[in-house]
Amino acid sequence: MSHGLVLFGHGSRDPEWARPLREVAARVAGGAGAPRVELAFLEFLEPTLEQACARLVADGVSRIAVLPMFIAQSGHVRRDLPAQIDAVRAAHPSLRIDLAVAVGEDARVQAVMAEVARAAFDD
């Protein structure tokens, strides 16, 4: 398989924090023709972006999409993540890496969040 997806989260000192991201990764990976999926974290948890991309490259992946699992295009997404991607590109010059917009910026995600918010008052 030549395509990979990295779901990139902030990370937390509590490993249970990553459970929803693991569930999203499993849903993506479970579909027919799915890309190879890895999680990566900015801090506190592993793997790092560099470790996740190295795993994908070792599996023969030549193109990776990095999807920030953030609500918005925060400073981490605008500054820290691109610097990490540059480091991965330097380590793997033949690897194509595309950085997607933060997942929370997608109108479909915002619609689901609004549904969940409205459901908070349903009894």
C-alpha positions as CSV (number, residue, x, y, z in Angstrom):
1,M,0.0,0.0,0.0
2,S,1.5,3.4,-1.0
3,H,-0.8,5.7,1.0
4,G,-0.9,6.4,4.7
5,L,-2.8,8.6,7.1
6,V,-1.5,10.1,10.3
7,L,-4.1,11.3,12.8
8,F,-2.2,13.9,14.7
9,G,-3.4,14.8,18.2
10,H,-2.1,17.1,20.9
11,G,-1.5,14.3,23.5
12,S,-2.0,14.2,27.2
13,R,-0.4,12.8,30.3
14,D,-3.5,10.5,30.6
15,P,-3.1,7.7,28.1
16,E,-6.9,7.2,28.1
17,W,-7.2,10.6,26.5
18,A,-6.2,9.0,23.1
19,R,-9.1,6.5,23.2
20,P,-11.4,8.4,20.8
21,L,-8.5,8.9,18.4
22,R,-7.7,5.2,18.5
23,E,-11.4,4.5,17.7
24,V,-11.4,6.9,14.7
25,A,-8.2,5.3,13.5
26,A,-9.8,1.8,13.7
27,R,-12.9,3.0,11.8
28,V,-10.7,4.5,9.0
29,A,-8.5,1.4,8.8
30,G,-11.4,-1.0,8.7
31,G,-12.8,0.1,5.4
32,A,-12.0,-1.6,2.0
33,G,-9.1,0.0,0.3
34,A,-8.3,2.0,3.5
35,P,-4.9,3.7,3.8
36,R,-2.4,2.5,6.5
37,V,-3.4,4.6,9.6
38,E,-1.1,5.7,12.4
39,L,-1.7,8.0,15.3
40,A,0.9,10.6,16.3
41,F,1.1,13.1,19.1
42,L,2.6,16.5,19.7
43,E,3.5,15.8,23.3
44,F,3.2,13.4,26.3
45,L,2.2,10.3,24.2
46,E,3.9,8.3,21.6
47,P,4.4,7.8,18.8
48,T,5.7,11.2,17.7
49,L,5.0,12.3,14.1
50,E,8.5,11.3,13.1
51,Q,8.0,7.8,14.6
52,A,4.6,7.3,13.0
53,C,5.9,8.4,9.6
54,A,9.0,6.1,9.9
55,R,6.6,3.2,10.5
56,L,4.6,4.0,7.4
57,V,7.7,4.4,5.3
58,A,9.0,1.0,6.6
59,D,5.7,-0.5,5.4
60,G,6.3,0.9,1.9
61,V,4.1,4.0,2.1
62,S,5.2,6.8,-0.2
63,R,2.5,9.4,0.4
64,I,1.1,10.5,3.8
65,A,-1.7,12.8,4.7
66,V,-1.4,14.3,8.1
67,L,-4.8,15.2,9.6
68,P,-4.7,17.4,12.7
69,M,-7.3,16.2,15.1
70,F,-7.7,19.7,16.5
71,I,-10.9,21.8,16.7
72,A,-9.2,24.8,15.0
73,Q,-6.0,25.9,13.2
74,S,-4.2,26.6,16.5
75,G,-0.6,27.7,16.9
76,H,0.3,24.1,17.3
77,V,-1.2,23.3,13.9
78,R,0.2,26.5,12.2
79,R,3.7,26.5,13.7
80,D,4.7,23.3,15.6
81,L,3.2,20.7,13.2
82,P,4.7,22.2,10.0
83,A,8.2,22.2,11.6
84,Q,7.8,18.5,12.5
85,I,6.7,17.8,9.0
86,D,9.7,19.6,7.6
87,A,11.9,17.3,9.8
88,V,10.2,14.2,8.5
89,R,10.7,15.4,4.9
90,A,14.4,16.0,5.6
91,A,14.7,12.4,6.9
92,H,12.6,10.9,4.1
93,P,13.1,13.1,1.0
94,S,11.2,10.8,-1.4
95,L,8.1,10.8,0.9
96,R,5.2,13.0,-0.1
97,I,3.5,14.6,3.0
98,D,0.3,16.6,2.7
99,L,-1.0,18.6,5.7
100,A,-4.8,18.7,5.9
101,V,-6.7,21.5,7.7
102,A,-7.7,20.8,11.3
103,V,-10.6,18.4,11.5
104,G,-12.7,20.9,13.5
105,E,-12.6,23.3,10.6
106,D,-14.6,21.0,8.4
107,A,-18.3,21.9,8.1
108,R,-19.3,18.2,8.5
109,V,-17.5,18.0,11.8
110,Q,-19.1,21.3,12.9
111,A,-22.5,19.9,12.0
112,V,-22.0,16.8,14.1
113,M,-20.7,18.9,17.0
114,A,-23.9,21.0,16.8
115,E,-26.1,17.9,16.9
116,V,-24.2,16.6,19.9
117,A,-24.6,20.0,21.6
118,R,-28.4,20.1,20.9
119,A,-28.7,16.5,22.2
120,A,-27.2,17.6,25.5
121,F,-30.7,18.9,26.4
122,D,-32.6,15.8,25.2
123,D,-33.9,13.7,28.0
